[in-house]
Amino acid sequence: MLPKSYAKWQLVYYYYKKWGDNEHFDLLLAKIREHIRIKKGQNREASLGIIDSQSVRWGNNRSLNGYDGNKKVKGIKRHVVVDTNGFLIAVMVSVANIHDSKAVLLFMRVLKSLLSNIKVIIADGGYRGEIIEQVKNKFGYIIQVIMRPDRKNVTFEPVNKRWIVERTFAWFDNDRRLCRN
């Protein structure tokens, strides 16, 4: 289904596979992210991250999946850290029944392996408790939990900075392959 202006699909696939195996796409995305951040007057690398997870239905019944009782979703859970522009910094996938506070230690190891300059991570209430101190001691990240204010009105108000990661999840849902993982 390639346009006529492209080479034969076999050649396109060869280079796609070669570049993917050599992590050229990761390098390309990092350079584009840096370029956009500089263009917006920001530092080259982000120092603030926003973490959240999303439970997603999993169509393949033969692979590992779990059941997220809170969201009533059978499938997997995507854990992401984004910068203040909504660009992905780190991604981890787990079964859906793993709570955020249990997965965060493994996810911080993934983030640390990427050698990012993140120092402060904004999170929702799923990351509160003694896990904040454990992450600070093991990895040096400061997790700031920002909760929704307890108000009686039912109007929607986005929580400062945390809405950015929710927007990134909405971007995922625009792709037909990512809306159902």
C-alpha positions in Angstrom: 0.0 0.0 0.0 3.0 2.3 -0.5 2.6 5.3 -2.8 4.1 4.8 -6.3 6.9 7.3 -5.5 8.4 4.9 -3.0 10.7 2.0 -3.8 9.4 -1.6 -3.8 8.0 -2.6 -0.4 10.7 -5.2 0.2 13.4 -2.5 0.0 11.4 -0.1 2.2 10.9 -2.9 4.8 14.6 -3.8 4.7 15.6 -0.3 5.7 12.8 0.1 8.2 13.9 -3.2 9.9 17.6 -2.2 9.8 17.0 1.3 11.2 14.7 -0.1 13.9 17.2 -2.7 15.0 20.0 -0.2 15.2 17.8 2.2 17.3 18.0 4.9 14.6 14.3 5.8 15.2 15.0 6.4 18.9 17.9 8.7 18.1 15.8 10.5 15.4 12.9 11.0 17.8 15.3 12.3 20.5 16.8 14.8 18.1 13.3 16.0 17.0 12.2 16.4 20.6 15.3 18.4 21.4 14.9 20.6 18.3 11.2 21.4 19.3 12.1 22.1 22.9 14.9 24.5 21.8 12.5 26.2 19.4 10.0 26.7 22.2 12.7 28.3 24.3 13.1 25.3 26.7 16.2 23.4 27.7 17.4 20.7 25.3 16.4 17.9 27.8 13.5 17.9 30.1 14.0 18.1 33.9 10.3 17.6 34.8 8.4 14.5 33.9 4.8 13.6 34.3 3.9 9.9 35.0 0.6 8.0 34.6 -0.7 4.7 33.4 -3.6 3.7 31.1 -5.4 0.3 31.1 -6.1 -0.8 27.5 -8.1 -3.7 26.2 -6.0 -6.5 24.7 -7.4 -8.3 21.7 -4.8 -11.1 21.7 -6.1 -13.7 24.2 -3.0 -15.9 23.9 -0.6 -13.4 25.4 -0.3 -12.2 29.0 -3.0 -9.9 30.2 -4.7 -9.1 33.5 -7.9 -7.5 34.8 -7.9 -4.0 36.1 -10.7 -4.0 38.7 -10.8 -0.2 39.0 -11.3 0.4 35.3 -13.1 -2.9 34.5 -10.7 -3.6 31.7 -9.1 -6.9 30.7 -5.8 -6.4 29.1 -2.6 -4.5 29.7 -1.4 -1.3 31.3 0.8 1.3 29.6 3.0 3.3 32.0 4.4 6.5 30.4 6.6 9.4 31.4 6.2 12.5 29.3 7.8 16.0 29.3 5.8 19.2 29.6 5.1 19.2 25.9 3.6 15.7 26.0 6.5 14.0 24.2 7.2 10.5 25.4 10.4 10.0 27.4 9.8 6.4 28.7 7.3 3.7 28.2 6.7 0.4 30.0 3.9 -2.2 29.5 2.6 -4.5 32.2 -0.4 -6.7 32.8 -3.4 -4.6 33.8 -3.8 -6.0 37.4 -0.5 -4.5 38.6 -1.1 -1.4 40.6 0.8 1.8 39.7 2.6 1.9 43.1 3.9 -1.7 42.5 5.1 -1.0 38.9 6.8 2.3 39.6 10.1 0.8 40.9 10.6 -1.2 37.7 9.5 1.8 35.6 12.0 4.0 37.4 14.7 1.5 36.5 13.6 1.8 32.8 13.7 5.6 33.1 17.2 5.6 34.7 18.5 3.3 31.9 17.5 5.9 29.3 19.9 8.4 31.0 17.4 11.2 31.0 17.9 14.4 32.9 14.5 14.1 34.7 14.8 15.2 38.4 11.1 15.8 39.4 8.2 13.6 38.4 4.6 14.7 38.8 2.1 11.9 39.5 -1.5 11.3 40.5 -2.7 9.6 43.7 -1.9 6.1 42.6 1.8 6.8 43.3 1.5 8.1 46.9 2.7 6.3 50.1 6.1 5.0 51.1 7.0 4.4 47.4 7.9 8.1 47.0 10.7 7.7 49.5 11.9 4.4 48.0 12.1 6.0 44.5 14.0 9.0 45.9 16.5 6.8 47.8 17.1 4.2 44.9 16.9 6.5 41.9 17.1 10.1 43.0 13.8 11.1 41.5 11.5 13.4 43.4 7.8 12.4 43.0 5.3 15.1 43.6 1.8 13.8 43.9 -0.8 16.3 42.8 -4.4 15.4 43.8 -7.6 16.8 42.4 -9.1 19.3 44.9 -12.2 18.1 46.7 -14.9 20.3 45.3 -18.6 19.6 45.2 -19.2 21.0 41.7 -19.3 18.5 38.9 -17.7 20.7 36.2 -14.6 19.4 34.6 -11.3 21.1 35.6 -8.0 19.8 34.4 -5.4 19.3 37.1 -2.4 21.6 36.6 0.4 19.8 34.5 -1.2 16.4 34.9 -3.5 17.0 31.9 -0.5 16.8 29.6 -0.1 13.1 30.1 -3.8 12.6 29.6 -3.5 14.5 26.3 -0.7 12.1 25.3 -3.1 9.1 26.0 -5.7 10.8 23.8 -3.1 11.0 21.0 -2.6 7.3 21.4 -6.3 6.7 20.9 -6.2 8.6 17.6 -4.1 5.7 16.1 -6.2 2.7 15.3 -3.4 0.3 16.3 -2.8 1.9 19.7 -6.4 2.4 20.8 -6.6 -1.3 21.4 -2.9 -1.9 21.8 
